[in-house]
Amino acid sequence: DLRAYTDAARAQQLTPIYDLVLRHVAVDNPLVKQKPHWFKRHTNGNFVFFGRDEHYNTTGQSWDDVLEFNYDDPTTRREIIGGYVKPMIDLVVGKLGFEGFRIDAAGKIPKAAYEEIIPYADAVCREHFQKPVTVIGETLGQNVDEFTHLDGHVDYVYNSVYFQPFTREYWDQDETWVSH
């Protein structure tokens, strides 16, 4: 069904984009048990959850049911990219027919990971569609200095206003330059 959708989108001269989540997986994802060393840990050994502290107490932020990949260690980063990201790109582009990606929490992925992921995605897209991959980086809630490393790796960035208050007072204090 997805391939029929992407083929139909292409027939209408649209570029089908897949939502690629590179920062984290759900806590009940099989990878957590299969590859526990792929995930960030606190100094006490507990997994790093966004929205929870080192003792798993909630911090009041949302998304507290996901674990973050550990891209900081070069060996682990290569394992994650080779064992998870590249096979996902092969499936999504090669079999399902997507021509690009919206990268969730793009500014939270280190530059070193992009330096391997984006050229690979581009090569796969060129192989299947004879065109470069289209990459959109979602930078929700980040200040500009937190995602400048995306330059040269993504085609577009956007900072969703959906979660922001729609008041004049808020936008006058906007430090992310979205409203400017």
Secondary structure by P-SEA (a helix, b strand, c coil): caaaaaaaaaaacbbbbbbcccccccccccccccccccbbbccccccccccccccccccccccccccccccccaaaaaaaaaccaaaaaaaaccccccccccccccccccaaaaaccaaaaaaaaaacccccbbbbbbbccccccccccccccccccccccccccccaaaaaaccccccc
